């Protein structure tokens, strides 16, 4: 498991359907070591802090393996790392292999997995397509967010080293499936109860799952 690229970007104003929109989804790979701090990477910012950023969303990871799927699905070869707005384009790790609350060491930093990414309309802006949000969610290829336990320096090529596996064993993909499920049965209820025990899962997610349960 490694970081293939570290991607950062500052908010910019773009036109979408004739209206100006400020977004931080445009990320580009950078060379060298980058400081990872509690809220984000140096050189990276979010535009709308009401739904993006914050300590539980300090870093967004997206598996490089998903790019193969999207190149075929969209018929596009022009998908550089960072296209999905991710800070880390990763290899060897995905939503089925990591759990909420898993802790990792990356470079000199320590991080914990907090939640999947739920896309907003700005993903559609990045791809120039209104239906991209729906397609992204339906694909199950959400990527995942990290919170920072210990600040440090990170860079492309850094190993993603497992430090601790959370005993509740709630996969990132489990949370996404709970979000899209039309109704909960006994199996879903069991996963919800396990998820509610994971400290790293944000309170907003726990409240959503309690209401659904």
N, C-alpha and C positions, 0 to 999 in steps of 0.2 A: 504494500500500500504506500503510495507516494503522492506528493503534490506535483502535478505535471507543470502547472503554471500558477503564478500569483498575479491576479488581475485587479486593478484599481481604476477609479474614475471619479471625477467631480460632477456634480449636477450641471446639466445644460438645458437650455430651452429649445424645444423643437416644435414644429407645427404638426398637429394631428387633427384631421378633419377640419382644417381651417382655423383651429384654435391653438394658442400657445400653451404648451405643457412643459413644466420643469421636471426632469427626471434624472436619476443617478444610475440608470440601468446600463449605460454605455461604459463598459470596462475594457481595458486593454492590458495585455501581459507586460510585466516589468521585469527587468534584470536585477540581479543582486539581491541583497538582504533587505527586508522590509520590516519595520517595527509593527508588531501586532499588539494593540492596546485594548483596554477593556471594552471600548465601544466600536472600534473599527481598526483597519490598517492605515498606516500613514499614507496620505495621498488619496484616500477614499472617503466619500461622504454619501449620505442618503438625502433625497430631496424632501420626502414627506415622512417625518418622524412619527406621525400618528399610526402608520402601518408598516414602516420599514425601520431598520436599525434598532438601537437599544441594546442593552447588555445580552439579552437572550438571542439576538440576531447579529452578533458582532461580525460573524464570518458566514458567508453562504458558500457551500460546497456543491459542485455538480460533477458527476462522474463523466470522464472522457468517453467511456464506453457508450454512453447515451448519444453521443454525437453521430455514431454510425447509424443508429436508428433514425435520427432526425434528418440526416442527409438523404436517406432513402425515402422517408415519409414526406419530406418537403421538396425533394428533387433539387436540392441545393448543395453545391460543393463549397460555397463561400461561408463556412461557419467556423470562424476562428475561436480559440479559447476565449472565454469571457462573454460569448454571445448571449448566454442566458442570464447575464448580470451577476455571474458567480465570482467570488473572490479567489477561491481555489478550484481549479480544474484538477480532478483527482484521477488516479488509476488504482484499480484493484479493490475498490470499496464502493458499495451502493446501498440503497434503501432497505434491501433485504438482509444485508450483512451487518448493519450497525443498529444499535438499540438506543432509545432515548435514555440518557444518563451514562452512556459509555464515555470513558475518559481516555484521551489520547495525548501523546507528546508529539509536537511538530516543531522542529528546530529547537529553540530554547524555550518555547511557549508550551503551556498546557491548556487543553480545551475540553469541553464536554458537549455532547450532542443534545440539542434541546427540542427540535421539532422539524417537520417537513416544511417545504415552502408551498404556500398557497398563492398562486399567481394573481396579479392584478392586471388591469387593462394596459399597463405600461409594457408588459411583455409583448402585447400585440403591437405597440408602437415600435418596439425594437425590430420586430419581424415584418412590420408593415402589413399586418393581417389581423382583422377583428376577431377571427375565430381561433387565433393561436392560444388564447387562455383556455378555451374549452378543450382543445386538442391536447394541450399540455397536461391538464388535470386528468383527462381520460387515459393518457398514456401510462400513468402511475410513476413516471420518471420525474419525481419532484425535486430531487436533491435534498439537502438538509442543512440546518443552521447549527452553528457552534457558539457557545459562550466561552469567554476567556477565564480560565482559572488562574493562570500565571502569565503575565505579559512577557514577551520575548521577541526574538528575531526569527523570521521565516523566509524561505526562498524556494524557488523552483528546484525540484529534485530531492527535497527533504522527505525522509520517511515519515509515514503516519504510523506511529507506534502505539499499540494498545497498552494502556496502563491499567485499566480496570473495566471489566464488563459488568453492567448493572444486572443484579440478580432477577429483576422483574422480567427481563428479556422481552420487552415491548419494542418491536422493530419500528423503524421510521415508516416503513410501508404499512404497518398495522394501523398507525394513526391516520394515514391517508385513506385507508379503506374504511375506517370508522367515520371519517368525514363525509365520504360519498355514499355510504350505505343508506338505503331508503328506510330500512327498519333494522332493529337490533334483535337478534335471537340470543340463545344461551351462550354461544361461543363469543359473540361480540360483547356481551355483558361481562364475561370473564376477563376479556382483554381490557375493557374499560376499568375494571376494578384494579387490575395490575397497574395500568397507566396512572391512575390516581395516586399510587404510592410512590411515583418517581418524582423526586424533588426538582429535577432539572426541567420537567415539563412545565411550561408557563401556566400561571393561574388562569389566563384567558382560555387556554385549551381545556383545562380541567373543568371550568365552568360550562363550557360548551358540551363536554362529554357527559357531565352530570345531567344537564337538561335533556340531552338525547336519551340517556338511560331512563 
